[in-house]
């Protein structure tokens, strides 16, 4: 177990009344959106999926903002300070292809089947045990990940503003609880659209002023090449099998572990993201949701990578015993050094917005899964719709309280990105293998879903906690171990699903319409909405455009 990382108390920011005024205005607007969204909540579909009425540009921005939590802001900057330009892999190969696959291939199944959640799809495709297990695993993972965002927010606010940790937790938890309880998913989504722009307003000045501080990109590159080696400033340098590099992974584990298994496992089955697309007004808008989000995702890497690289230049020993600063300190350190009052207030607000967006995404997905997939199907069935809306609000409060409790589990990881990737390898990857085999192989039996999910999750955990942590297998870094755990979970789950399917009965063909590739349902065959003929509303064109652009971005950093 690694030594916990705490942000240095020396990072205290010189905030004044202007900064706190901007912060106060933001919180007022957040609650105002919650009260405004409350008027539209009349049914459980309104509360949990915004009545499936939102336009693609709103759900697309919410989709990307929901991911802009602790993972992006502190985690990816920490990754860059520690691993260098290898961080680009988490975006250009570890996100864009999977987001395009979700939009073009999987959303017709999700949206066309009219499910309210990702686990509910497994109920239609497999059986109740697979559905219940996936619901429990997802609800547990959502609370753990929401806790990461809350913990990261607390330590940042404590270091930067001097608020006691418990005050930061209570304040942030209260505002997330208030606006989700008031307006349901609509409130969360519209706040995420606001938070997206606030986050950009916070990150852009840090990246620009940071580059200026170190002499531009050429000065940054020359300094880090001299101190960390040429591979530190490349995407693929030193990734040959058997070669050493800062990331501790070779091209095969990057492509298979991150680019395929972890990436597709996260983006295609994580309901905190998919829920935003399910709230779109029609199938075309649902498909375009992750595709619209893919374009800002391509470039956000520069806003989180550059601060990490700049911090590595300004504090050469960052993250080592020779410095008081850890990798997670990269962005807070630059805020303290570079930003004037006013801009400082925007940056602090942007950090709070990022953490609240990440927490809200997981809490809103948790309340949907727990209410519709666990409570309404296995505990209290057949009640009136108003009952489930009331229960959804209650379980939201419970989810926030549980997130406060799980926040402190993140203390055991020195890089919160590593912690999150560990959770994804445990929970998202095994679910992905069940989905992908179930969607593309009609012979996959009803029983195979449960056993594939159970064995895949177990295999990933065994690899991490037994083989890696007990030094049975030598893996250089936590991130490398996560890639291997993801591959182990995927392979084990796939083998078990195939084996179980060969010895158990498949689901009747008539029950697989709209659930397996090559079959259709009335919901999937809906005609295009008026105006969807425009080029920018064509999912295939958007999807291939995003992949080509992401691939082109690799060229300057390849060698």
N, C-alpha and C positions, 0 to 999 in steps of 0.2 A: 504493500500500500504506500502510495507516495505521500510526501509531506504536503499538507494543505497549503494553498496559496491565499494570502490575504493582500488586498491592495495596500500599498504603503500609506501610512498616515501623513507622510511628507507631501502627498499629492493634494493637500487641502487647497481649494480654489479661492481666489480673492473675489468672491461674489458680493454684489451690492444690491441695493433696492431695485435697480433696473432688471437684473437677472431674475430676482424673485417675482417681480411683477409679470414678466413674460411667462414664468412657470405657473403662476396663479391663473393667468388668462387661459393657458392651455387646459388646466384642470376644469375650469368653468365651462369651456367649450365641450370638453369630453362629456361632462354630466348633461349639458344641454342637448347633445346628440342623443343621449340615452332617454331623456324625457320626450324628445320629439319622436323617437322610434317607438315609444310605448304605445302611441295612438294607433299604430298599424298592427299591433299584436292582438288578434282576436281568436286565433285557433292555434293548435299545437304546431301545425305546419308553418304558420307565421313565426312562432317563437323559435323553432328549431332550424328552419330552412328559409326564412324570410318570404314564405309563401311562394317560393320559386318564381320570383318576379323581378329580379335585379338585372340590369344591363351588363353586357360583357366587360365594358371598361371598368365598371365598379368592382365586379367580382375578380377581374384580372389584377387590379392594383391591390385589392384585399388579399389575394392569393400570395403575392410576393411580400406584402407587409407582414402577413402572418408568419413568414419565415425569417423576417428581419428582427429576430430577438437576440438573446444572448449568444446564439450560435454565430451570428454574423458580426455583431459589433465588437464584443470582447474576444470571442473565440477565434474568429478568422484573423483579426489583427494579431492575436497571440500566436496563431499558426504561422503567420508571415514573419514575425520576429524570430521564431524558432526554426522554421523550415525554409523561409525565403519564398521565391516565386513558385515553388511547388504548390502553393495555395491555389493557383489557377485551376488545378485539377478538380477541386471541389465545385467549380462552377462550369467550366467548359466541357468536361467529360462526366463530372459527377452530378450534374443537374440538368443541363439543356436537353440531351437526348431523352432522358426519362420524362421530362415535362412534355416534350413533343409526343412521346409514346402515349402518355396519359391522355392528352388532348385528342389525338387522331385515332387511337385504338381502343382505349379503355373507357373513355367517357360515354361513348354510345351504349355500352353495357350498363354502366352505373346509372346514367340519366334515363336511358330507355326503359330500364326495369323498374323505375319509379321508387327505388329504395331510398330510405331516409339516412342511411349510414353505410359505411363500408362493410362492417360485420353483417349487416342485414343481407348483403349480396351473397355471403357464404351460406346463409339460411336457405336462400332460393336455390343455390347451386349444389350444396351438399346436404347437410342435415342439422338438426338441433344441437348435437354435441359440438360440432365444428363452429357453429354460430355462437354458442355460449362461451366456449373457450376463447375464441377470438375477441368477443366483447369484453371479457374479464381482462385479458392481456392488454387490450388497447386502453381500457379505462385506467388500468394500473400505470401503463407507460405515460399516458397523458398527464396524470398527476405528478409523476416523477419529472417530466420535462417542464411542466408549468412551475414546479419547484425550483428548477435550475434558473429559469428567468427571474423568479422572485429573489432567490439568493444572490444572483449576480447583481441585480438592482440594489439590494440592500448593502452589499459591500462597496459598490461604487458610490452610492449616496453617502455612506458613512465616511469614506475616504475623501470625497470631493467637497461635501457640504458640512461635514461634521455632525450630521444627524446620527443619533444612536441607531444601531442596526435594527432593533425591534420597531422603532418609529418608522423607518423606511418600509419595512415589511407591512406594517399595519396600514400605512397611508396608501401604498400602491395596491395592496389587497382590497382595501375598501373601495377605491375608485373602479377597479376591474369588476368587483362584485356588484357595485351600484349600477354601472351602465349595462352589464349583461343581464342582470335581474330585471331591470326596467324594460329594455327593448329587445332582449333576446339576441339572435344572430344578426338581425339588421343593425342593431346598435353597435355590435362588435365590428361588423364589416365597414360601416360608414366611418367609425373611428379609425379603423385600419387604413382607410383611404387618406384621412387626415394625417395619420401617423407616418405614412409613407413619405409625404412631402416634408414633414417636420424632421424626419430622420435624414433625408437628403440635405436639408438645410444645415444640419449639424455636421455631417460627414464631409461635405465639399470644402468648407473652409479649413478643416483640419488637414485634409490631403493637400490642398493647394499651398497653404502656409508651410506645411511640413516639407514639401518639395523645395520651396524657396529657401528654407533654412539650410538645406544640405547641398545647395547648388544645382537644383534641377535634377532631372532623371539621370543625366550623365554623371553628375557628382555623386548621386546615390549609388549608381551602378559601380563606379570606380572604387568608392569606399568599401562597399560590401564584397566586391570581387577580391580586393586586396586583403580584407580581414577574414572573410568566410570561405573564400575559394570561388572559382568560376561557376561551379554547379549551383551555388546558392541563388544565382540570378537567372537560372534557366528553368524551364518546365520539365524537360526530359533528360537533361545532362546527368550522367552517372546512374541512370536507372536500368542499366543492363543487368541481367541475371548474374549474381555473384559480385556485382560492384557495390561500393559503399556510397551513400549519399545522406544528406541531412535528414531526409524523411524516413529512412530505414525501410524502404519498400522498392521493389523493382517494377518494371513496366507491366509485367504480367499481373501482379497483385493490384497495381493501380487500375488497370483496365478491367479486370474481372472483379476484384474486391470492391473498389470504389465506383468505377465507371458503370458496372453492370449491377452487381448484387446489392450493395449498399444504396446506390443512387436510385435504382428502380424500386427497391424495397421501400425507400422513404417516400419518393414523390408519387408513386402510383397507389399506395395503400394507406398512407397516413391521412386519417380522416380530418385532422386539423387543417390540411390543405384541401383535400377533395371536397369537404363540406362547402367551401366557398364556390366551387364550380356547380355543386348540386343546387345552390340557391339561385342560379341563373334562370332567366325567363324562358328559354327554350334550349333545345339540344345544340343548335349552332352556337349560341352564346356560351353554353357549358363547355363545348369543345374549345372555343377560343379563349376561355379563361386562363388555362395554364400557358397557352401560346402567347397571349399578350404579356403575361408575366415573364416569359422567357427573355424578352428583349431587354428590359432593365436588369434582369439577373445577369446577363452577359457582361454588363459594364460595372455593376456594383462591386465586383471583385477589386477594381482599382481603388475604390473608396475605403475598403477595409484592408487591402494588402499594403498600399503605400504607407499609411500610418505605422504599420508594424515594421516595415523596412526602415522607415525614418528613425523609429525608436531604436532599432538595432545599430544605427549609425551614431546617434546621439548618446546612447548608453551602451557601449560595446559589450559590457559584461551582463547585460540584462538577462534575467533568468538563471544566473549562476550564483554560486556562493560569494562571489566577489562584488555583488551589487545588492542593494536593498530593494530593487525593483524586479518584479516577476514578469513573465510574458504577458499575463493578463493586464498589466499596468500600462501597456503601450499607448492606448488612446487616452486614458486619463492623464498620463504624463504629458502628452502633447497638448491637451486642453489647458493644463496648468501653465505650460511654457509659452504657448503661442497665441491664445485667444484673448482679445480685449473684452471688457464688460459689455453686455448687450449681446455680442456674438457668443460670449461664454454662456449667457442665459439660454440662448437658442440651442447650443450644444448640449447643455445639461437636460433641457427639455427633450431634445432628440434622443438622448440615451434613455430617459424615462419612458418615452414613447415606444422605443424599440423593445424594452423589456415588457412593458404592458401589452404590446401587440402580441408578443410571443406567448405570454401567459394567457391572455384573453383567447387566443386561438385554441389553445389546449383545453382551457376550462369550458369554452362553448362546445367543443367537440365532445368533451367528457360528459357534459350534462345531457347531450343528445343520445350518446351511446348508452349511458346508464339508464336514462328514462325509457327510451324506445326499445332498446335491445335487451335490457336485463329486467328492469322493473315491470314494464308493460307486458312482456312476453312470458316471464317466469315467476313473478311475485304477485302483482295485482293486475289481473287481466280483465278486459271488458268494461272498464270504467268510462264515464263520460269524458269528452275531450278536455273540458275545463280542469278536470282533476289532474291530468298529465301536465298541463301548463303550470298549475300550482306546484306540482311535484318537481317540475323542471327548475323552477325558481329556487325551491328548497335545496335541491341537490347541487345547484350552482354555489350556494353558500357553503355547503359541506365540502365541495370540491376546492374552493378557495382556502378553507381552513386546513384541508388535507395538504394542499400545496405548501402552505406555511410550514407544516411538519416535515415534508420531504425536502424542503429547500436546503436543509443542513446536511443532507447526504452528499451534496456536491462538494462539501469541504474536503473530501478525501482525494480529490483530483486537482493536480496542479494546473491543468489546462482544461477548461470547461468544455472545449470542443471535443477533447478526447472522451470525456464523460458522456456527452450526447451521442457521439458515434458508437460508443459501447452500447447504449440503450437501443439505438437503431439496429445494431447487429443482432441483438437479442429478440426484439419484438417485431420490427418491420420486415426484415429479410425473410424469416420463416413464413410470414403472412403473404409475402409477395410470391414465393414459390407455389403456395397453395392456389393463389389467384391465377397465376400464369398458366399452370398446368390445367386448372379447372376451366379456364376460358378457351384453351386451345386444344384440349383433348377430351372428346366426348366420352371416352371409355373410363375416365377418372370416376371412381365409384363414390357413393355418398360417404362411406366410412373413411375413405382415403384423406379427406380434408382434415378431419380431427387428428389422425395419427401423423400426417405430414407436418401439421402445425406444432404438435407436441414434441415430436422428435427433433424437428428443426430448431426449435427454441432451446431444447435441452443440449443439443450438439454445440450450438454457439456458446452457451454458458459454460459447458465443460471445457471447450477450447480456451476460453478466456480465464476462468477461475482455476482450472486444474493445470492444463498444459502450459499456459503462459505464466500465470502468477506463481506457480510452483517450480518454474524454470525447467520443466521437462522438455519443452521445445524452446530453442533460443530464437526469440524475435526481438529485434533491436529496440523498438519503440511501442508505446501504447497504440499509436495510429496503425502501425504495421500489424499489431495483434488484432485490432478491430477488423482490418481487411481480411485477415485469415479466418477470424470467427464468422464473418459474414459468408465467406465461401463455404466453410464447414456447415453452417446452418442451412444454406441453400442446397448443397449437395445431399446432405443427410435427409432433408425434407423431401427432395425430389425422388431419391431412391426408395424411401418408405412409401410415398404416394403411389409410385408405379407398382411396387410389390403388393401392397394392399389391394390396389385396383384389380390386379390379375386374379385375386382369390375372392373378391366380393362383388356383389351385383352392382352394375351401373344404374344411374337414374334413368327412368323411362324417357325416351327421346322427346315425347310431347311436353315434358316438364322442363326441357332445356332450351326452349325457344327464347331467343333474346339473351341467353346467358352464356352461350358457347359460340366461338367464332364460326361464321358460316350460317348461323341461324338468325332470324329476325323476329321482332315483335312489333305490334302497332306503335308503341312509343318510339322505337328506333327508326321507323319509316316515316316520321312526320315530315310534311312538306317544308321547304325553306320559308322562313319568315320574310315578309316584304322588305326589300332592300338588301337581303343577304347575298345577292348576286355580285355586289361590289367586291373588287379584288381584295380589299383589306378585311373583308369578312369571310374569306375562304380559308378554312382551317388548314388544308393541305399546303397552300401557298405560304401561310404564316409559319407553319411548322418547318418546312424545308428551308425557308429563309433564315430561321433562327439557327438551325444546324450549320448551315453554310457560314453564317456570320461568326458563330462560336469557333468553328474550325479555322477560319481565317485569323482569328485573334491569337491562335497558338503560334503562328508563323514567326513573329518577332522574338518569341521567347523559347523557341524549340532547342536551340543549341548555344 
